[in-house]
Amino acid sequence: MPEQSRSAAAVWSEPGFAAAWAGADPAGEHDLLALPRRIAARLIAAELPAPRVVVDIAAGPGGFLEVLLDAFPGARGIWLDASAPMRELAGERLARFGDRVDFRLGDMVDPAAAGLAEGGADVVLSSRASHHLSGGELRAFYRGAAALLAPGGWFANLDHIGPVDAWDRRYRAVRRAMAPANRQAAPPHHHDYPLAGAAEHLDALRSAGVLDADIAWKAFFTCLFIGRAAPAQPAADPTRPHP
Ligand SMILES: C[S@@+](CC[C@H](N)C(=O)[O-])C[C@H]1O[C@@H](n2cnc3c(N)ncnc32)[C@H](O)[C@@H]1O
């Protein structure tokens, strides 16, 4: 596992930390991510109504994968994460899907090393994990994720970005003021600031081959980056004369 990716993964493998983080994650009406997760599912469904394989990279407790498995009852899910305690939490949360979910422990920057087949996924997801990476590792993450996509497959990453200073201050202040009064604080974990900006994410995703990538939703520091890989080229028609 590369250095930055290893240090990002380490703390999540402590059972107490993983449980405390998941327990503090807002739920119900305070879950701001419910909407972008549904937007991702709707955008995908509009063009690809029956994906067969959905991969969630650094899936944690599995909230994003859960929304997609509900939206696409014919799909199988592949959960990938480096953390064994997160595997336990996801096992509980996703238990109702039975053998539709396959759990793999592995590095988000190298999903092929965890046995995920290139071109084998109709949808690849990730959320709240790639902001731990920057520079070469962020690009490697997008390359590895895009390589999993079948032609015409969809990629969605719902993650935090580093805004420029003035907006960083404004967002922090307003987000704090809008948080529910009794909100449980998530346990702190390491980030390498400044986080990559939205333009860096889009550039890395497009360079990885998802050329039509866009930001479909954004609130404060969090963006839904989404795009579709190019569909397969139609086979050449042997009966058609050369121009
Ligand atoms: C903030 S949690 C987000 C979990 C989930 N995607 C969500 O949005 O609820 C970050 C997740 O990234 C995983 N992670 C961190 N570094 C990783 C790495 N190098 N490879 C695989 N997973 C990693 C952690 O184990 C953790 O589950």
The ligand as an SDF file (V2000), in Angstrom:
LIG
                    3D

 27 29  0  0  0  0  0  0  0  0999 V2000
  -14.7920    8.5960    6.2350 C   0  0  0  0  0  0  0  0  0  0  0  0
  -14.9410    6.8720    5.9760 S   0  0  0  0  0  0  0  0  0  0  0  0
  -16.1560    6.8400    4.6630 C   0  0  0  0  0  0  0  0  0  0  0  0
  -16.8670    5.5270    4.5780 C   0  0  0  0  0  0  0  0  0  0  0  0
  -17.9620    5.4690    3.5090 C   0  0  0  0  0  0  0  0  0  0  0  0
  -17.4370    5.5620    2.1770 N   0  0  0  0  0  0  0  0  0  0  0  0
  -19.0060    6.5370    3.7670 C   0  0  0  0  0  0  0  0  0  0  0  0
  -19.0170    7.5690    3.0840 O   0  0  0  0  0  0  0  0  0  0  0  0
  -19.7980    6.3330    4.6890 O   0  0  0  0  0  0  0  0  0  0  0  0
  -13.4320    6.5230    5.1060 C   0  0  0  0  0  0  0  0  0  0  0  0
  -13.2920    5.0470    4.7390 C   0  0  0  0  0  0  0  0  0  0  0  0
  -12.1410    4.9150    3.9160 O   0  0  0  0  0  0  0  0  0  0  0  0
  -11.4860    3.7130    4.2820 C   0  0  0  0  0  0  0  0  0  0  0  0
  -10.0890    3.8330    3.8540 N   0  0  0  0  0  0  0  0  0  0  0  0
   -9.1890    4.7740    4.2330 C   0  0  0  0  0  0  0  0  0  0  0  0
   -8.0230    4.5730    3.6040 N   0  0  0  0  0  0  0  0  0  0  0  0
   -8.1950    3.4840    2.8030 C   0  0  0  0  0  0  0  0  0  0  0  0
   -7.3530    2.7900    1.8990 C   0  0  0  0  0  0  0  0  0  0  0  0
   -6.1040    3.1670    1.6740 N   0  0  0  0  0  0  0  0  0  0  0  0
   -7.8620    1.7360    1.2440 N   0  0  0  0  0  0  0  0  0  0  0  0
   -9.1390    1.3180    1.4630 C   0  0  0  0  0  0  0  0  0  0  0  0
   -9.9820    1.9420    2.3160 N   0  0  0  0  0  0  0  0  0  0  0  0
   -9.5170    3.0070    2.9770 C   0  0  0  0  0  0  0  0  0  0  0  0
  -11.6650    3.6130    5.7690 C   0  0  0  0  0  0  0  0  0  0  0  0
  -11.4580    2.3310    6.2630 O   0  0  0  0  0  0  0  0  0  0  0  0
  -13.0900    4.1160    5.9270 C   0  0  0  0  0  0  0  0  0  0  0  0
  -14.0070    3.0670    5.8580 O   0  0  0  0  0  0  0  0  0  0  0  0
  1  2  1  0
  2  3  1  0
  2 10  1  0
  3  4  1  0
  4  5  1  0
  5  6  1  0
  5  7  1  0
  7  8  2  0
  7  9  1  0
 10 11  1  0
 11 12  1  0
 11 26  1  0
 12 13  1  0
 13 14  1  0
 13 24  1  0
 14 15  1  0
 14 23  1  0
 15 16  2  0
 16 17  1  0
 17 18  1  0
 17 23  2  0
 18 19  1  0
 18 20  2  0
 20 21  1  0
 21 22  2  0
 22 23  1  0
 24 25  1  0
 24 26  1  0
 26 27  1  0
M  CHG  2   2   1   9  -1
M  END
$$$$
